[in-house]
């Protein structure tokens, strides 16, 4: 029901951008939480901005790690498994 009042111009823009999923006001809440987290904003701040009862809701339901951050983390770990090259 909440998506009905939001089914205006943004839906056409979503289609033009190639977004095939349904976009609602809730989509923007998830995007905001993820964006703020990726920009280094504290979880408590994001929780309060979204008016969540607990930070666990913000972390588990709303925030998503960016692909770049995940890739960077894996690259750091990969360095642990590299064997040192022998001197010739």
C-alpha positions, 0 to 999 in steps of 0.5 A: 500500500505504501508503494501506491502513493509513490508510484509517480514519475520515479517509476518511469525514471526507474524504467528508463534507467533499466531498473526492472524491480519495483521501486517504492519509498522503502527502496530509498530507505535501503539506499540511504542506509547503504550510502551513509554506511559506505560514506563512513557514517556511524551505525547509530547515526543511521539508525536514528535518522531512519528512526529504527528501534535498534541498530541491529535493524539498521545493520541486518535489514537496511545496510548492504556492503558495497561491491568495492568494499567487499572486493577490497577486503578480499584482496587484503586477505588474499595477500596472506596466502601468497608465498614469498618469491625465492631469490634467484 
